[in-house]
Amino acid sequence: MKGKILVSKFWTKIFSLGKAEAITIFPFIFLRRKVLKTDPILLNHERIHLLQALELLVLPFYVWYILEFFVRYIQHQNFFKAYKHISFEKEAYANQSNSDYLKERKLWSFWRYV
């Protein structure tokens, strides 16, 4: 799934609390700047999130994501560390440089990172 890419500094800032250059809100990938449309690693990272959301039927993905963020925040007492320890982010960061990952990824692969 490629997703629909939208360049919007405003919506990217709103959805990410001003913290991200890109954010996936199924089925869209919001980018803060147009130049990011040419960043294959960033786009692969966001497309991994699209697939994660799809296999969890979208809404449960976002509920899980937010709940896991709060759990990780309690553990680490740091916004950035909490974000980096979310299982969905761990999978996306670990595989963002692999351009074939979405083709070879097995169903529910994020479980390995929980």
Buried (B, 14 or more C-beta within 10 A) or exposed (E): EEBEBEBBEEBBBEBBEEEBEBBBBBEBBBBBEEEBEEBEEBBBBBBBBBBBBBBBEBEEBBEBBEEBBEEBBEEBEEEEEBBEBBBBBBBBBBBBEBEEBBEEBEEEBBEEBE
